[in-house]
Amino acid sequence: MKICVPDYIRAIKTYTPGKNPDEIKKEVGRPDAVKMASNENPLGMSPDVRDAVSRSLKTVNRYPDGSGNELRACIARKNNVQMENILLGNGSDDIIYMLARAFLKENDEAAIPFPSFSMYEIAAKSSGAIPVFAPLKSYSLDPEAIIGAVTPKTRMIFICNPNNPTGSILAKDQFDDLLDRIPSDIPIVVDEAYIEFVRNKDCMKGIDYITSKNPVVVLRTFSKIYGLAGLRIGYGIMPAEISGILNRVRAPFNTNSLAQAAACAALNDDEFANQTKTLAHEGLDFFYASFDAMGIEYIKSEANFVLIRLNDSCEAVFNALLSDGFIARSMASSGLPGHMRVSVGTQAENEAFVNALGKILKKI
């Protein structure tokens, strides 16, 4: 079949999600397979969310609120901003694509730290733009590299804070310096998918810069701390002018009624969010202590995952873990060969993972 497709679309590498537990159960015959690859919430969802979704099932024959007014009002109250500053997305990556469609065109450039969330590169390329990578420095976001990636063709900067897959953060003074040294007309997209897990008080918060001289767009998600990954719901906080532009390219009814109801309930359940945060912090500390005892290199994380370095044995360890029913995430395709990212699970899952990892390393 011959179809006309732009070369810049054909050149995009397809995003590869983490392996599904059902796949592993079939492949290796492990009904107890544990997924620790996609930074999901091991506690599931809040009981309040479950009730809200159940109530909303009665009206799924109707289209959802296309503007998501109730949820936007909840988000505005939670973050002390105006509703006009809020845009909903089918996951925060939906908004990444809206930004690319609205602000990037062929041969424009987008500055992107590397390695980082791969959807920034894919979204930029989908508009024909050219990603210009700013390498990390010692696994951390490097403001100098980001500034160095900015050229007269730069039309957007993406920053994942904390960064995925390293868990490192950009401090407030670093971001202030960055703003002072780049043109004021370049939108800066600050993806805060993991911001609720941050313990470092020096971490910059994008919401503090919504009224700054640079157009700052903050992305948040309900997939992580709120446990709604399967419902696909996220949001952006941004200047009203930008949300107005993005609404011109936003698909109608891009967030469904169940997701909107669930997200409202999730925002109002601070107890569940705090429980998730505590679990993540305790899980990270357990991993650190365990990896120290095993002599495994790791990068301290401000998210709900940890990056470990296994060098040449990494792929063999990854595959052996799969055989044992543990799904981690190999970072070879993300620019970090020899590394593996592990999501925090329940304490029982964390302990079982560490035990399996220890046994595998003794054999390899």
Buried (B, 14 or more C-beta within 10 A) or exposed (E): EEEEEEEBEEEEEEEEEBBBBEEBBEEEEBEEBBBBBBBBBBBEBBEBBEEBBEEBEEEEEEEBBEBBEEBBEBBBEEBEBEBBBBBBBBBBBBBBBBBBBBBBEEEBBBBBBBBBBBBBBBBBBBBBBBBBBBEBEEBBBBBEBBBEBBEEEBBBBBBBBBBBBBBBBBBBEBBBBBBEEBEEEBBBBBBBBBBBBBEEEEBBBBBEBBEBEBBBBBBBBBBBBBBBBEBBBBBBBBBBEBBEBBEEEBEEBBBBBBBBBBBBBBBBBEEBBEBBBEBBBEBBEBBBEBBEEEEBEBBBBBBBBBBBBBEEEBBBBBEBBBBBBBBBBBBBEBBBEBBBBBBBBEEEBBBBBBEBBEEBBEEE
